[in-house]
């Protein structure tokens, strides 16, 4: 399936997931949402949806007032092979 057919939030989620796996250590603070919006020229809702899914899949954890952090444990991505 061509990546252009995937919704924008999903393409962004895949890019962020790759970035997490290749460039971040567990417990490390992740990029602020506004930085992701600027870097990928994406809307707030697109970035928010991508981040929410990464949280749901165990890649990130959000801490109100502190930021977003890479999870300590290796995540289990539900249906990763189907996405």
C-alpha positions in Angstrom: 0.0 0.0 0.0 1.4 3.4 -0.9 2.0 5.6 2.1 0.2 8.5 0.4 -3.1 6.5 0.9 -2.7 6.5 4.6 -4.2 9.4 6.6 -1.8 12.2 7.5 -1.9 11.5 11.2 -0.9 7.8 10.5 2.0 8.7 8.3 3.2 11.2 11.0 2.8 8.5 13.7 5.0 6.1 11.7 7.7 8.8 11.3 7.6 9.6 15.0 7.6 5.9 15.9 10.8 5.4 13.8 12.3 8.5 15.5 11.5 7.1 18.9 13.0 3.7 18.2 16.2 5.0 16.5 17.0 8.2 18.4 15.5 8.1 22.0 16.3 6.3 25.1 13.6 5.1 27.6 12.6 7.8 30.0 13.9 10.6 27.7 11.7 13.6 27.1 10.1 13.6 23.6 9.6 16.6 21.4 7.0 19.2 22.4 3.8 19.1 20.3 4.5 22.6 18.9 7.9 21.5 17.7 6.4 18.5 15.9 3.8 20.8 14.3 6.5 23.1 13.0 8.9 20.3 11.9 6.3 18.4 10.0 4.1 21.3 9.0 1.2 19.5 10.6 -1.9 20.8 12.4 -2.5 20.5 16.1 -5.2 17.9 15.6 -2.9 15.8 13.3 -0.1 15.8 15.8 -2.4 15.3 18.7 -3.9 12.2 17.1 -0.5 10.7 16.2 0.8 11.3 19.8 -2.4 9.8 21.3 -2.0 6.7 19.3 1.7 6.4 20.3 0.6 6.7 23.9 -2.1 4.0 23.4 0.4 1.7 21.8 3.0 2.1 24.6 5.6 4.2 22.9 5.1 7.4 24.8 3.6 8.6 28.1 2.2 12.1 28.6 2.6 13.8 32.0 0.4 16.9 32.4 2.5 19.9 33.0 5.8 18.0 32.4 5.7 16.8 28.8 5.8 13.7 26.8 8.3 10.9 27.5 9.5 7.7 25.9 8.2 4.7 27.7 10.6 2.6 29.8 9.5 -0.8 28.4 9.5 -1.9 24.9 6.0 -1.3 23.5 3.7 -3.8 22.1 2.2 -2.3 19.0 -1.2 -3.7 18.4 -1.7 -4.8 14.8 1.6 -3.2 13.8 1.9 -5.5 10.8 -1.6 -4.4 9.6 -0.9 -0.7 9.7 
